[in-house]
Amino acid sequence: MLQFGLRLGEVPRQLVTTTPRPIPLLKALLADPSTRVARMPTAMNARNLSPGFLKAMQDRYGGTRLGRQEIGGELIDEREGALWKRADLEAIIDAGHEPLARIVVAVDPPAGAGEHSCCGIVVAGLGISGRLTVLADCSVEGETPAGWARAVVAAFRGHEADRVVAEVNQGGEMVRAMLQSVDANLPLTLVRASRGKFTRAEPVAALYEQGRVCHAARFEKLEDQMTDFGPDGLSSGRSPDRLDALVWAITALTTMVVSEPKVRGM
């Protein structure tokens, strides 16, 4: 109704101050090319707030969807038809996960190079009870093939993993060559996708729904892809590189047979 009052003067304007919630009215305003947006995270107002309040809010909500909205001033939308919901992902963070019997590093190599390219690298483990834990998102952006190969081997060694699982739809034998040029003895399984990304992701999403997967920490960029991934891919049209790596990691672990577990402490 406020719009009807903007009928006088040469350039009538309105000022809207709000927490950026994904309601239709706010999204329509943001989509209007005549709208100018200024974002002010809570940190910019720190001089006027209690240090104790700031610390308490950061400790409690830092890295969560609510924190990014209320503290960071981000508009975080929930995509209809996405396989994951943010609230569900925030509820499964478990830094004190059970001992792990197997750990894999999964790799989704980029189709090309350049500053906007991303190599998805996700580390996940299989617990002694069969529960799955996502340990790290080690994905790298803007790297050369040699650069992302080094990042994969660093993740493998840093997490004392058992195996690297690499998709070869993009790159073929080049993927093997790059990884083994960094570590000739790297335990490596090459996988090739024969089904669509959404179809491959559905069984993994089902494991999350069953409560069989937890995250060892918050992985914001990975979670952004998970909660934006629908039947037609990401809303941006870009490749879900981090999510692809996650799907390969969880899929590999669910097919492993653990007879004599090599148990690692927490």
Secondary structure, 3 states (H helix, E strand, C coil): CHHHHCCCCCCCCCCCCCCCCCCHHHHHHHHCCCCCCCCCCHHHHHHHCCHHHHHHHHHHHCCCHHHHHHCCCCCCCCCCCCCCCHHHHHCCECCCCCCEEEEEEEEECCCCCCCCCEEEEEEEEEECCCCEEEEEECCEECCCHHHHHHHHHHHHHHCCCCEEEEECCCCCHHHHHHHHHHCCCCCEEEECCCCCHHHHHHHHHHHHHCCCEEECCCCHHHHHHHCCEECCEECCCCCCHHHHHHHHHHHHHHCCCCCCCCCECC
